[in-house]
Amino acid sequence: MDTPEAAATFTPYSFTHVALLAITVIGALLLVRFGRRHRGTPKAETFTRVFAGVELVVTLGFIICWLLPPLFNLQQSLPLHLSDLLRLVTAYALWSRRPWAVALTYYWGLTLNSQALLTPDLYLDIAPVLEFASYWSQHILVMWAVVYLTWGLGLHPNWRSYRLTLAVTVAWAAVVLAINRLLGTNYGYLNSKPSGASLLDVMGGWPWYLVVALAMLAALWALITWPWTRRMGNAGLRGK
């Protein structure tokens, strides 16, 4: 069994990877069952607030950790990846159930976060145990939150939330692309592709893979919006 201490690069679909994916699936199923059974009750409210607190503490804890020397690395430590924003939004979505926050959590979490789980780009070279814990705990928590909010609590997207997510994604990309140019970094893989295997490998060179990726995301997000709007009209997300 490969461990963080034993490998400089995490091996996709090793025993460890499969075990982590199994934990993700089992936890998601349990959360859906809990959410459906206690939806609209004080017990669900308390649990969701606790879940939000855990998500926020874990997210901020690792952000602070990577900003401190000797772990700070300009290329990786700044919280500029879309996944960093996603985790903060996810904590707020769990706490408030605001439609815009739930929408971003749904679209980003169900697609981009899932890709990170299935095709991890993870190097365990600076602080292996910490890097391992940071990557997997944060990605798994987001996946659990997406499933819990959507299929547990019954908060669903609509076309308005779809358009909002596209707009916010483009705005994030524009800001981070400018920061990357200024600092010589590659947050969000906006300036070059990740070194590990990913879907970006089949999308052409820069900057065309960004255009292709956005078009594919727009199509995929439309596809995962349509079933909810077909069943429920355009009511979609309902928050406080």
MITORTOR-554891 format. One record per residue: residue number from 1; residue in three letters; z, y, x of N, C-alpha, C, O in turn. Coordinates in steps of 0.05 Angstrom, whole numbers, always signed. Each point is the difference from the previous one (the first is absolute). Layout:
N
ATOM  resi  resn    n_c3    n_c2    n_c1   ca_c3   ca_c2   ca_c1    c_c3    c_c2    c_c1    o_c3    o_c2    o_c1
ATOM   NUM   ALA       Z       Y       X       Z       Y       X       Z       Y       X       Z       Y       X
...
END
This chain:
240
ATOM  resi  resn    n_c3    n_c2    n_c1   ca_c3   ca_c2   ca_c1    c_c3    c_c2    c_c1    o_c3    o_c2    o_c1
ATOM     1   MET      +0     -24     +17      +0     +24     -17      +0     +25     +18     +18      +3     +17
ATOM     2   ASP     -37     +14     -21      -2     +24     +16     +21     +20      -9      +6      +2     -24
ATOM     3   THR      +6     +12     +42     +21     +20      -5      -7     +26     +12     -18      +1     +17
ATOM     4   PRO     +31     +21     -24      -7     +26     +11      +4      +0     +30     -14     +14     +15
ATOM     5   GLU     +34     -29      -5      +6      +0     +28     -21     -15     +16      -3      +5     +24
ATOM     6   ALA     -12     -24     -37     -17     -18     +15     -29     +10      +2     -15     -11     +16
ATOM     7   ALA      +7     +30     -32     -28      +8      +0      -3     +30      +1     +15     +15     -13
ATOM     8   ALA     -35      -6     +29      -6     +28      +1     -16      +9     -24      +1     +24      -7
ATOM     9   THR     -16     -42      -5     -16      +6     -23      +8     -19     -22      +1     -24      +4
ATOM    10   PHE      +3     +35     -28      +7     -17     -23     -25     -16      -8     -22     +11      -2
ATOM    11   THR     +25     -37      -1     -23     -18      -6      -3      -3     -30     +17     -12     -14
ATOM    12   PRO     -40     +22      +3      -5      -3     -29      -2     -30      -8     -12     -16     +15
ATOM    13   TYR     +24     +10     -37      -1     -27     -12     +13     -21     +17      -7     -24      -2
ATOM    14   SER     +25     +33     +19     +18     -19     +14     +21      -9     -21      +0      +9     -23
ATOM    15   PHE     +18     -26     +32     +21     -10     -18     +17     +24      -9      +8      +1     -24
ATOM    16   THR      -2     +17     +42     +17     +23      -7     -14     +17     -21     +13      +9     -19
ATOM    17   HIS     -39      -4     +23     -15     +17     -19      +0     -13     -28      +5     +14     -20
ATOM    18   VAL     -11     -39     +19      -1     -14     -26     +27      +0     -13      +2      +4     -24
ATOM    19   ALA     +19      -7     +39     +28      +0     -11      +6     +28     -11     +12      +2     -21
ATOM    20   LEU     -20     +19     +34      +5     +27      -9     -16      +5     -26     +10     +14     -18
ATOM    21   LEU     -35     -23     +17     -15      +3     -25     +12     -16     -23      +0     +10     -23
ATOM    22   ALA     +11     -33     +29     +13     -16     -21     +25     +15     -10      +5      +1     -24
ATOM    23   ILE     +10     +11     +42     +24     +16      -8      -9     +23     -18     +13      +6     -20
ATOM    24   THR     -35      +7     +28     -10     +22     -16      -7      -9     -29      +7     +14     -19
ATOM    25   VAL     -21     -36     +17      -8     -10     -26     +24      -8     -17      +2      +6     -24
ATOM    26   ILE     +16     -21     +36     +24     -10     -15     +17     +24      -9      +9      +0     -23
ATOM    27   GLY      -5     +19     +40     +16     +24      -7     -14     +15     -23     +14     +10     -18
ATOM    28   ALA     -40      -7     +20     -15     +14     -21      +3     -14     -27      +4     +14     -20
ATOM    29   LEU      -6     -40     +20      +2     -15     -25     +28      +3     -12      +3      +3     -25
ATOM    30   LEU     +17      -3     +41     +28      +3      -9      +4     +28     -12     +14      +4     -20
ATOM    31   LEU     -26     +16     +33      +3     +28      -9     -15      +4     -27     +10     +15     -17
ATOM    32   VAL     -33     -27     +14     -14      +2     -26     +17     -13     -22      +2     +12     -21
ATOM    33   ARG      +9     -34     +27     +17     -14     -20     +24     +17      -8      +7      +3     -23
ATOM    34   PHE      +6      +8     +44     +23     +18      -6      -8     +24     -16     +13      +8     -19
ATOM    35   GLY     -35      +5     +28      -9     +25     -13      -6      -4     -29      +7     +16     -17
ATOM    36   ARG     -21     -38     +11      -8      -6     -28     +25      -6     -17      +1      +8     -23
ATOM    37   ARG     +17     -23     +34     +24      -8     -15     +18     +23      -6     +13      +1     -21
ATOM    38   HIS     -11     +18     +39     +19     +22      -3     -13     +27      -4     +13     +21      +2
ATOM    39   ARG     -39     -20      -8     -14     +25      -3     +13     +17     -21      +6      -9     -22
ATOM    40   GLY      -2     +35     +28     +12     +19     -19     +30      -2      -3     +11     +13     -17
ATOM    41   THR      +2     -29     +34     +29      -3      -2     +14     +15     +23     -12      +6     +20
ATOM    42   PRO     +38      +0     -23     +15     +12     +22      +0     -16     +25      +1     +10     +22
ATOM    43   LYS      -2     -36     -25      -1     -18     +24     -25      +5     +16      +1      +0     +25
ATOM    44   ALA     -23      +2     -39     -26      +6     +14      +1     +27     +13     -10      +4     +22
ATOM    45   GLU     +21     +16     -36      +2     +27     +11     +16      +0     +26      -8     +12     +20
ATOM    46   THR     +31     -25     -20     +17      -2     +23     -14     -14     +23      +0     +10     +23
ATOM    47   PHE     -12     -32     -29     -14     -16     +21     -22     +16     +12      -4      +0     +25
ATOM    48   THR     -12     +14     -41     -23     +16     +10      +9     +22     +17     -13      +7     +20
ATOM    49   ARG     +36      +6     -27     +10     +22     +17     +10     -11     +27      -4     +12     +21
ATOM    50   VAL     +17     -36     -22      +9     -12     +25     -24      -8     +17      +0      +5     +25
ATOM    51   PHE     -21     -16     -37     -24      -7     +14     -12     +25     +13      -8      -1     +23
ATOM    52   ALA      +8     +24     -37     -11     +25     +11     +17      +8     +24     -11      +9     +20
ATOM    53   GLY     +37     -11     -22     +17      +7     +22      -5     -17     +25      -1     +10     +22
ATOM    54   VAL      -2     -36     -26      -6     -18     +22     -27      +8     +13      -2      +1     +25
ATOM    55   GLU     -18      +4     -42     -26      +8     +11      +1     +25     +16     -12      +2     +21
ATOM    56   LEU     +27     +18     -31      +2     +25     +14     +16      -2     +27      -9     +10     +20
ATOM    57   VAL     +31     -25     -21     +16      -3     +24     -15     -15     +22      +0      +7     +23
ATOM    58   VAL     -14     -29     -31     -16     -15     +19     -22     +17     +12      -5      +0     +24
ATOM    59   THR      -9     +15     -42     -22     +17      +9      +9     +22     +19     -11      +2     +22
ATOM    60   LEU     +31     +13     -30     +10     +22     +17     +13     -11     +26      -2     +12     +21
ATOM    61   GLY     +15     -35     -24     +13     -12     +24     -20      -6     +21      +5      +6     +24
ATOM    62   PHE     -27     -19     -31     -20      -7     +20     -15     +25     +10      -8      +1     +23
ATOM    63   ILE      +3     +18     -41     -14     +25      +9     +17     +13     +22     -10      +8     +21
ATOM    64   ILE     +36      -5     -26     +18     +13     +20      +1     -16     +25      -1     +10     +22
ATOM    65   CYS      +3     -37     -25      +1     -18     +23     -23      +4     +19      +4      +2     +24
ATOM    66   TRP     -28      -1     -35     -24      +2     +17      -4     +29     +11     -16      +3     +18
ATOM    67   LEU     +30     +16     -29      -2     +27     +11     +18      +5     +23      -2     +20     +14
ATOM    68   LEU     +22     -38     -10     +19      +4     +21      -9     -13     +26     -12     -21      +0
ATOM    69   PRO     +18     +34     +23      -6     -13     +26     +19     -24      +4     +23      +1     -10
ATOM    70   PRO     -31     -22     +24     -25      -3     +14     -23     -13     -16     -20      -7     +11
ATOM    71   LEU     +24      +5     -38     -20     -13     -16     -23     +18      -9     -21      -9      -9
ATOM    72   PHE     +25     +35     +12     -21     +19     -10     -26      -4     +14      -1      -2     +25
ATOM    73   ASN     -20      +0     -41     -28      -2     +11     -17     +18     -17      -3      -5     -24
ATOM    74   LEU      -9     +25     +35     -16     +19     -15     -22     -14     -16      -7     +10     -22
ATOM    75   GLN      -3     -32     +32     -22     -13     -14      +9     -15     -25     -17      -7     -17
ATOM    76   GLN     +43      +1     +14      +8     -17     -22     +25     +10     -15      +4      -7     -23
ATOM    77   SER     +12     +24     +35     +27      +6     -11      +0     +21     -21     +19      +0     -17
ATOM    78   LEU     -38     +18     +16      +1     +21     -20      -7     -13     -27     -17     -17      -2
ATOM    79   PRO     +31     +26     -19      -4     -12     -27     -24     +11     -14      +2     +13     -21
ATOM    80   LEU     -26     -19     +33     -25     +11     -11     -18     -21     -11     -20      +7     -13
ATOM    81   HIS     +25     -33     +17     -16     -20     -13      +3      +2     -30     +21      +9     -10
ATOM    82   LEU     -41     -17      -5      +2      -1     -29     +23     -18      -9     +12      +5     -20
ATOM    83   SER      -7     -26     +35     +22     -18      -7     +27     +14      +2     +18      -6     -15
ATOM    84   ASP     -15     +26     +33     +25     +15      +2      +4     +17     -25     +22      +0     -12
ATOM    85   LEU     -43     +13      +3      +1     +16     -25      +5     -19     -24     +15      +7     -18
ATOM    86   LEU     -29     -30     +18      +3     -19     -21     +29      -8      -4     +10      -2     -22
ATOM    87   ARG      +4      -3     +44     +28     -10      -2     +19     +21     -12     +17      -6     -16
ATOM    88   LEU     -22     +31     +23     +17     +21     -11      -7      +4     -30     +18      +4     -16
ATOM    89   VAL     -44      -5     +10      -8      +2     -28     +11     -23     -17      +9      +3     -23
ATOM    90   THR      -9     -27     +35     +10     -24     -13     +30      +3      -7      +8      -7     -22
ATOM    91   ALA      +7     +17     +40     +29      +5      -5      +3     +19     -23     +17      -5     -18
ATOM    92   TYR     -33     +26     +17      +2     +19     -22      -9     -12     -26     +11      +6     -22
ATOM    93   ALA     -32     -22     +23     -11     -13     -24     +22     -18     -12      +3      -1     -24
ATOM    94   LEU     +11     -14     +40     +21     -18     -10     +23     +17     -12     +11      -8     -21
ATOM    95   TRP      -4     +30     +34     +22     +16      -9      -7     +15     -27     +17      +1     -18
ATOM    96   SER     -41     +10     +17      -7     +18     -23     -18     -12     -20      +0      +7     -24
ATOM    97   ARG     -17     -26     +32     -22     -11     -16     -19     +22      -9     -12      -2     -21
ATOM    98   ARG     +10     +23     +36     -20     +21      -6     -28     -11      +2      -6     -15     +18
ATOM    99   PRO     -11     +21     -37     -27     -12      -1     -16      +4     +26     -13     -19      +9
ATOM   100   TRP     +14     +43      +3     -16      +4     +24     +10     -17     +23     -17     -11     +15
ATOM   101   ALA     +43      +8     -12     +11     -16     +21      -5     -30      -4      -7     -14     +19
ATOM   102   VAL      +9      +5     -44      -6     -28      -6     -29      -5      +5      -8     -22      +9
ATOM   103   ALA     -10     +41     -16     -28      -4      +4      -7      -3     +30     -15     -19      +7
ATOM   104   LEU     +25     +36     +10      -6      -2     +28     +11     -27     +11     -12     -13     +17
ATOM   105   THR     +36      +6     -26     +12     -25      +9     -18     -24      -9      -4     -18     +16
ATOM   106   TYR      -6     +19     -40     -17     -21     -10     -25      -3     +16      -6     -22     +10
ATOM   107   TYR      -9     +43      -8     -27      -2     +13      +3      -5     +30     -13     -18     +11
ATOM   108   TRP     +29     +34      +3      +3      -4     +29     +14     -26      +6      -7     -14     +19
ATOM   109   GLY     +28      +8     -34     +16     -23      +6     -14     -26      -6      +2     -20     +15
ATOM   110   LEU     -17     +19     -37     -13     -25      -8     -25      -6     +18      -8     -24      +1
ATOM   111   THR      -4     +44     +11     -24      -5     +16      +5      +3     +30      -2     -19     +15
ATOM   112   LEU      +9     +43      -6      +3      +5     +29     +24     -15     +11      -1     -11     +22
ATOM   113   ASN     +23     +11     -36     +24     -14      +9      -5     -30      +1      +9     -14     +17
ATOM   114   SER     -24      +4     -37      -7     -28      -1     -17      -8     +24      +4     -22     +12
ATOM   115   GLN     -23     +39      -3     -16      -5     +23     +17      -2     +25      -4     -17     +17
ATOM   116   ALA     +25     +34     -15     +17      -1     +23     +16     -26      +1      +6     -11     +21
ATOM   117   LEU      +1      +0     -45     +14     -25      -1     -18     -23      +8      +8     -19     +13
ATOM   118   LEU     -33     +20     -22     -19     -22      +4     -13      +0     +27      -6     -21     +12
ATOM   119   THR      +1     +45      -1     -12      +3     +27     +17     +18     +17      -8     +23      +5
ATOM   120   PRO     +31     -31      +4     +19     +17     +15     -12      +9     +27     -10     -17     +15
ATOM   121   ASP     +12     +43     -10      -7     +11     +26     +26      +7     +14      +9     +23      -1
ATOM   122   LEU      +3     -42     +13     +28      +2     +10      +2      -9     +29      -6     -23      +6
ATOM   123   TYR     +15     +41     +11      +5      -7     +28     +30      +2      +5     +13     +20      -6
ATOM   124   LEU      -2     -41     +18     +29      -2      +5      +5      +3     +30      +7     -19     +13
ATOM   125   ASP     -10     +44      -3      +1      +4     +29     +22     +19      +9     +10      -2     +22
ATOM   126   ILE      -2     +21     -39     +20     +20      +8     +28     -10      -6     +17      -2     +17
ATOM   127   ALA     -12      -2     -43     +25     -11      -9      -6     -21     -21      +0      +5     -24
ATOM   128   PRO      -6     -30     +33     -12     -20     -17     +16      -5     -26     -12      -1     -22
ATOM   129   VAL     +38      -3     +24     +15      -6     -25      -1     +24     -19      -3      -4     -24
ATOM   130   LEU      +6     +28     +34      -1     +24     -17     -28      +4     -12      -2      +6     -24
ATOM   131   GLU     -18     -10     +40     -28      +2     -11      -5     -20     -21     -13      +6     -21
ATOM   132   PHE     +21     -30     +25      -3     -22     -20     +14      +7     -26     -11      -2     -21
ATOM   133   ALA     +37     +10     +24     +16      +7     -24     -12     +24     -15      -1      +0     -24
ATOM   134   SER      -7     +20     +39     -11     +24     -12     -25      -5     -16      -2      +8     -23
ATOM   135   TYR     -16     -22     +36     -26      -6     -13      +3     -16     -26      -9      +7     -21
ATOM   136   TRP     +23     -30     +24      +1     -18     -23     +19      +8     -22      -7      -3     -23
ATOM   137   SER     +30     +14     +30     +18      +8     -21     -12     +23     -17      +3      +0     -24
ATOM   138   GLN     -16     +18     +37     -11     +23     -15     -24      -8     -17      -3      +9     -23
ATOM   139   HIS     -15     -25     +34     -23      -9     -16      +8     -18     -23     -11      +2     -22
ATOM   140   ILE     +30     -19     +27      +9     -18     -22     +14     +15     -22      -4      -5     -23
ATOM   141   LEU     +21     +24     +30     +15     +16     -20     -20     +15     -17      +4      +1     -25
ATOM   142   VAL     -25     +11     +36     -20     +14     -16     -14     -19     -19      -4      +7     -23
ATOM   143   MET      -3     -31     +33     -14     -19     -17     +18      -8     -23     -10      -2     -23
ATOM   144   TRP     +35      -3     +28     +19      -7     -21      +2     +23     -20      +1      -5     -24
ATOM   145   ALA      +0     +30     +34      +2     +23     -18     -24      +2     -19      +3      +6     -23
ATOM   146   VAL     -27      -9     +35     -25      +1     -16      +1     -20     -23      -5      +7     -23
ATOM   147   VAL     +11     -31     +30      +0     -22     -20     +22      +5     -21      -4      -5     -24
ATOM   148   TYR     +27     +13     +33     +23      +5     -18      -7     +23     -20      +5      -3     -24
ATOM   149   LEU     -15     +25     +34      -6     +22     -17     -22      -6     -20      +1      +8     -23
ATOM   150   THR     -21     -23     +32     -24      -5     -16      +5     -22     -20      -3      +3     -24
ATOM   151   TRP     +10     -27     +34      +2     -23     -17     +28      -6      -9      +5     -14     -20
ATOM   152   GLY     +15     +26     +33     +27      -3      -8      +8     +21     -21     +10      -7     -22
ATOM   153   LEU     -14     +33     +29      +8     +21     -18     -23      +9     -18      +5     +15     -19
ATOM   154   GLY     -29     -24     +24     -22      +6     -19     -12     +27      +3      -9     +11     -20
ATOM   155   LEU     +10      +1     +44     -12     +26      +5     -28      -3     +10      -4     -11     +22
ATOM   156   HIS     -16     +20     -37     -28      -6      +6     -16     +25      +5      +8     +21     -10
ATOM   157   PRO     -29     -23     +25     -16     +24      +7     -20      +7     -22      -5     -16     -19
ATOM   158   ASN      -7     +40     +21     -22      +8     -18     -20     +15     +17      +3      +2     +24
ATOM   159   TRP     -24      +8     -37     -21     +13     +16      +9     +27     +12     -10      +9     +20
ATOM   160   ARG     +29      +3     -33     +11     +25     +12     +15      -6     +26      -4     +14     +20
ATOM   161   SER     +20     -36     -20     +14      -7     +25     -20     -10     +21      +5      +4     +24
ATOM   162   TYR     -27     -16     -32     -21      -8     +18     -12     +25     +15      -3      +0     +24
ATOM   163   ARG      -4     +20     -40     -11     +24     +12     +20     +14     +18      -7     +11     +22
ATOM   164   LEU     +32     -10     -30     +21     +12     +17      +2     -14     +27      +2     +13     +20
ATOM   165   THR      -2     -40     -21      +3     -15     +25     -24      +5     +19      +4      +3     +24
ATOM   166   LEU     -28      -2     -35     -23      +6     +17      +3     +28     +13      -5      +3     +24
ATOM   167   ALA     +13     +16     -40      +3     +28     +11     +21      +1     +21      -4     +13     +21
ATOM   168   VAL     +27     -25     -25     +22      +0     +19      -8     -15     +25      +7      +9     +22
ATOM   169   THR     -22     -31     -24      -9     -15     +23     -19     +16     +17      +3      +0     +25
ATOM   170   VAL     -22     +14     -37     -18     +17     +15     +15     +23     +14      -6      +6     +23
ATOM   171   ALA     +24      +6     -37     +16     +22     +11     +16     -10     +24      +1     +13     +21
ATOM   172   TRP     +12     -36     -24     +15     -11     +23     -18      -5     +24      +7      +7     +22
ATOM   173   ALA     -31     -19     -27     -18      -6     +21      -9     +25     +15      -3      +0     +24
ATOM   174   ALA      -3     +21     -39      -9     +25     +12     +21     +12     +18      -5      +9     +22
ATOM   175   VAL     +30      -9     -31     +22     +11     +16      +5     -17     +25      +3     +11     +22
ATOM   176   VAL      -1     -37     -25      +6     -17     +22     -23      -1     +20      +5      -3     +24
ATOM   177   LEU     -29      +4     -33     -23      +0     +18      +1     +25     +18      -5      -2     +24
ATOM   178   ALA     +13     +25     -36      +2     +24     +16     +23      -3     +21      -3      +9     +23
ATOM   179   ILE     +25     -20     -32     +23      -4     +19      -8     -19     +22      +7      +4     +23
ATOM   180   ASN     -21     -26     -30     -10     -18     +21     -17     +14     +21      +3      -5     +24
ATOM   181   ARG     -21     +22     -34     -17     +14     +19     +16     +18     +18      -6      +3     +24
ATOM   182   LEU     +27      +9     -35     +16     +18     +16     +18     -14     +20      +2      +9     +23
ATOM   183   LEU      +9     -32     -31     +19     -15     +17     -13     -22     +16     +13     -11     +19
ATOM   184   GLY     -38      +4     -25     -12     -23     +13     +11     -26      -9      +2     -20     +16
ATOM   185   THR      +6     +18     -41     +12     -24     -12     -20     -13     -19     -23      +9      -3
ATOM   186   ASN     +32     -31      -9     -18     -15     -19     +16      -9     -24      -4     -23      -9
ATOM   187   TYR     +20     +40      -3     +15      -8     -23     -19      -5     -24     -19     +14      -4
ATOM   188   GLY     +26     -35     -10     -16      -8     -23     -27     -13      +8     -16      -5     -17
ATOM   189   TYR     +12      +1     +43     -25     -11     +10     -23     +17      -9     -22     -10      -6
ATOM   190   LEU     +26     +36      +5     -20     +19      -9     -20      +7     +22     -22      +9      -6
ATOM   191   ASN     +30     -12     +31     -17      +8     +22     -13     -24     +14     -20      +3     +14
ATOM   192   SER     +31     -26     -17     -11     -25     +10     +13     -24     -14     +21      +3     -12
ATOM   193   LYS     -34     -26     +13     +10     -23     -13     +24     -13     +14      +3      +4     +24
ATOM   194   PRO     +14     -19     -38     +21     -14     +14     -11     -21     +18     -22     -10      -4
ATOM   195   SER     +37      +3     +25     -10     -20     +19      +0     -28     -11     -17     -16      +8
ATOM   196   GLY     +35     +11     -27      +0     -27     -13     -21      -1     -22     -13     +20      -8
ATOM   197   ALA      +8     -45      -2     -20      -4     -20      +9     +14     -26     +23      -1      -8
ATOM   198   SER     -42     +13      -6      +5     +13     -25     -26      +3     -15     -22      -5     +11
ATOM   199   LEU     +23     +13     -36     -24      +4     -17     -17     +22     +11     -24      +1      -5
ATOM   200   LEU     +35     +18     +21     -15     +22     +11     -22     -10     +19     -20     +14      +5
ATOM   201   ASP     +23     -38      +6     -19     -10     +19     -28      -4     -12     -19      +0     +15
ATOM   202   VAL     +17      -3     -41     -26      -5     -12     -11     +26     -14     -19      -2     -15
ATOM   203   MET     +31     +25     +21      -8     +24     -13     -15     +20     +17      -4     +23      -7
ATOM   204   GLY      -5     -32     +31     -15     +18     +17     +18     +16     +19     +24      -3      +0
ATOM   205   GLY     -37     +21     +15     +15     +16     +19     +11     +26     -12      -3      +5     -24
ATOM   206   TRP     +18     +10     +41     +11     +26     -10     -23     +20      -2     -17      +0     +18
ATOM   207   PRO     +16     +17     -38     +20      +3     -22      -8     -16     -25     +13      +3     -21
ATOM   208   TRP     -34     -19     +23     -10     -13     -24     +19     -20     -12      +1      -4     -24
ATOM   209   TYR     +16      -8     +41     +19     -19     -12     +20     +14     -18     +11     -12     -18
ATOM   210   LEU      -6     +38     +23     +18     +15     -17     -13      +4     -28     +14      -3     -20
ATOM   211   VAL     -39      +9     +20     -15      +4     -25      -1     -26     -16      +5      -1     -24
ATOM   212   VAL     -12     -20     +38      -2     -26     -12     +27      -9     -11      +2     -11     -22
ATOM   213   ALA     +19     +15     +38     +27      -8      -8      +8     +15     -25     +12     -12     -19
ATOM   214   LEU     -18     +38     +17      +8     +16     -23     -16     -10     -25     +11      -2     -21
ATOM   215   ALA     -37      -4     +25     -16      -9     -23     +11     -28      -9      +1      -4     -24
ATOM   216   MET      +6     -13     +42     +10     -26      -7     +27      +2     -14      +5     -14     -20
ATOM   217   LEU     +12     +32     +30     +26      +5     -13      -4     +11     -28     +13      -9     -19
ATOM   218   ALA     -31     +28     +16      -5     +11     -27      -9     -21     -19      +9      -1     -23
ATOM   219   ALA     -27     -17     +32      -9     -22     -17     +22     -20      -6      +4      -8     -23
ATOM   220   LEU     +12      +1     +43     +21     -19      -3     +22     +11     -19     +10     -14     -17
ATOM   221   TRP      -3     +40     +21     +20     +12     -16      -9      +3     -29     +15      -3     -19
ATOM   222   ALA     -41      +8     +15     -11      +0     -27      +3     -27     -13      +6      -3     -24
ATOM   223   LEU     -12     -18     +40      +2     -27     -10     +28      -8      -9      +3     -14     -20
ATOM   224   ILE     +17     +24     +35     +28      -7      -7     +12     +20     -20     +23      -3      -8
ATOM   225   THR     -39     +23      +0      +9     +18     -21     -11      -9     -27     +14      +1     -20
ATOM   226   TRP     -39     -10     +20     -14      -7     -25     +15     -19     -18      +1      +5     -24
ATOM   227   PRO     +10     -27     +34     +14     -19     -19     +23     +13     -15      +4      -6     -24
ATOM   228   TRP     +11     +24     +37     +22     +13     -14     -10     +19     -21     +11      +1     -22
ATOM   229   THR     -31     +14     +28     -10     +20     -19     -15     -14     -23      +0     +10     -23
ATOM   230   ARG     -12     -32     +28     -13     -15     -21     +19     -11     -20      -5      -1     -24
ATOM   231   ARG     +29      -8     +34     +20     -12     -18     +16     +21     -14      +9      -5     -23
ATOM   232   MET      -4     +28     +36     +19     +19     -10     -11     +27      -7     +15     +19      -4
ATOM   233   GLY     -42     -16      +4     -11     +26      -4      +5     +16     +25      -2     -11     +22
ATOM   234   ASN      +8     +37     -24      +4     +17     +24     +29      +8      +1      +7     +21     +12
ATOM   235   ALA     +11     -37     -24     +28      +7      +1     +11      -3     +29     +12     +19     +11
ATOM   236   GLY     -17     -42      +0      +6      -5     +28     +29      +5      +7     +18      -9     -14
ATOM   237   LEU     -14     +23     +37     +27      +3     +11     +16     +18     -18      -8     +21      -9
ATOM   238   ARG     +33     -30      +5     +19     +17     -15     +24      +2     +18     +13     -20      +7
ATOM   239   GLY      -5     +45      -1     +23      +4     +17     +19     +20     -14      -4      +8     -22
ATOM   240   LYS     +25      -2     +37     +20     +18     -11      -9     +28      +2     +14     +19      -9
END
